Amino acid sequence: MLVPEEAARPLTDDYFVWAFVGASASLTRRGLQVVLTTGDVPGELWPSFITGGHADGVIVASHHGHDLGRAMLAQPRPAVFVGVRR
């Protein structure tokens, strides 16, 4: 789960906690593990990590802007966006 927010926010905001717990519970039943990463994400880091076969897919929570969204949707792995705030 990729949360492009300051590092402490996902640990203190109930929305992020419950999104992570829900995703983790669901994917664990399917034999998959959820890895949480936070903070500002350099534009090219995550698309190359995902497309490099290091992950089966990505859950992006509270995504801001279009560059990250376009990059995630352009890669062949599943991408799910949750909690987009307007």
MOTA-V833121 format. One record per pair of residues at least 24 apart in sequence whose ideal C-beta (glycine too) atoms are under 6 Angstrom apart, sorted by sequence separation. I is the first residue (numbers start at 0). J is the second residue. If there is no record, write none. Layout:
# MOTA-V833121
I	J
I	J
This chain:
# MOTA-V833121
42	66
46	70
50	74
49	74
49	76
9	37
46	74
6	37
6	38
0	33
0	35
1	36
2	37
22	58
3	40
18	60
1	57
4	61
0	58
1	59
2	60
18	81
